[in-house]
């Protein structure tokens, strides 16, 4: 009987697939997942605990994450996720200027998606803010 129990436990353990490596999870959430799905994952109690989910929102002085014509809170959350994780995963092996630029482009696209939900008048103002935020991270966020 002990043999059967050991055999069953061994079968269950071998059938359980290990989770994908953290860099694969981060890559999927950053580049292959919609912003809405990313936010759902970020707010989930079952999110991957190996990753850094912290955010300070948009750290633009005075303006922060929202204004009358825009709300970039979620875009900033994903942007923070990308920077905070790829800078440290595998001791920073994945962090390059090309990857940073790619994360920044996702940030820009996420902000534009928020702008697309606005009225025509406020959409153009929103896009101007999105370009300003994008230029700021490209200029001041580091290598």
C-alpha positions in Angstrom: 0.0 0.0 0.0 2.9 2.4 0.8 4.3 1.7 -2.7 1.0 2.7 -4.3 0.8 5.9 -2.2 4.4 6.8 -3.1 3.6 6.1 -6.8 0.5 8.3 -6.7 2.4 11.2 -5.0 5.3 10.9 -7.5 2.8 10.9 -10.4 1.1 14.1 -9.1 4.4 15.9 -8.6 5.7 15.0 -12.0 2.4 16.0 -13.6 2.6 19.5 -12.0 4.2 21.9 -14.4 6.5 24.4 -12.8 5.6 28.1 -13.4 7.3 29.8 -16.3 10.4 31.8 -15.3 9.8 35.3 -14.0 11.3 37.0 -17.1 8.9 35.1 -19.3 5.9 36.1 -17.2 7.1 39.8 -17.2 7.6 39.7 -20.9 4.1 38.4 -21.5 2.5 40.9 -19.2 4.5 43.8 -20.7 4.3 43.0 -24.4 1.7 40.4 -25.2 -1.2 41.4 -22.8 -3.7 44.1 -23.1 -3.5 46.9 -20.6 -6.9 45.8 -19.1 -5.6 42.2 -18.7 -2.4 43.5 -17.2 -4.3 45.6 -14.6 -6.5 42.6 -13.8 -3.4 40.5 -13.2 -1.8 43.3 -11.1 -4.9 43.5 -8.9 -5.3 39.7 -8.5 -4.5 38.0 -5.3 -2.9 35.2 -7.3 -0.5 37.4 -9.2 3.1 36.2 -9.5 4.8 37.0 -6.2 8.2 36.8 -7.8 7.6 40.1 -9.6 7.6 43.6 -8.4 4.1 45.0 -8.7 4.7 48.3 -6.9 4.0 51.6 -8.5 4.0 55.2 -7.7 1.8 56.1 -10.6 3.1 58.8 -12.9 5.8 60.6 -11.0 5.4 63.8 -12.9 5.6 66.7 -10.4 2.3 68.7 -9.9 0.4 66.8 -12.7 0.6 63.2 -11.4 -1.4 60.5 -13.3 -4.6 62.3 -14.2 -5.9 65.5 -15.5 -9.1 66.9 -16.9 -8.4 65.3 -20.3 -6.5 62.2 -19.4 -6.0 59.3 -17.0 -2.7 57.6 -17.4 -2.7 55.8 -14.1 -2.9 52.3 -15.6 -0.3 53.1 -18.3 2.0 54.3 -15.6 1.4 51.2 -13.5 2.5 48.9 -16.4 5.4 51.2 -17.2 6.6 51.0 -13.6 6.2 47.2 -13.8 8.4 47.0 -16.8 11.2 49.2 -15.4 11.2 47.7 -11.9 11.3 44.1 -13.1 13.5 44.1 -16.2 16.1 46.1 -14.4 16.6 43.3 -11.8 15.6 40.1 -13.5 18.6 37.8 -14.0 20.7 40.5 -12.4 19.8 43.1 -15.0 20.7 40.8 -17.9 17.5 41.8 -19.8 17.9 45.5 -19.2 19.2 47.3 -22.4 18.5 50.6 -24.0 16.5 48.8 -26.7 14.3 47.1 -24.1 13.8 50.4 -22.3 12.8 52.0 -25.5 10.3 49.1 -26.2 8.8 49.5 -22.7 8.5 53.3 -23.3 6.7 52.6 -26.6 4.2 50.4 -24.8 3.7 53.2 -22.4 3.0 55.6 -25.2 0.6 53.2 -26.9 -1.2 52.6 -23.5 -1.7 56.4 -23.0 -3.0 56.8 -26.6 -5.5 54.1 -25.9 -6.8 56.2 -23.0 -7.0 59.2 -25.3 -9.0 57.2 -27.8 -11.9 57.1 -25.3 -12.1 60.9 -25.1 -14.2 63.3 -27.1 -12.6 64.7 -30.2 -11.8 68.0 -28.5 -10.2 66.4 -25.5 -8.6 63.6 -27.4 -6.1 66.0 -29.0 -5.3 67.5 -25.7 -4.9 64.1 -24.2 -2.5 63.0 -27.0 -0.4 66.2 -26.4 -0.1 65.1 -22.7 0.8 61.6 -23.8 3.5 62.9 -26.0 4.8 65.1 -23.1 4.8 62.1 -20.7 6.6 59.9 -23.3 9.2 62.6 -24.0 9.8 63.0 -20.3 10.5 59.2 -19.7 12.7 59.1 -22.8 14.7 62.1 -21.6 14.9 61.6 -17.9 14.2 57.9 -17.0 17.8 56.8 -17.6 19.6 54.4 -19.9 
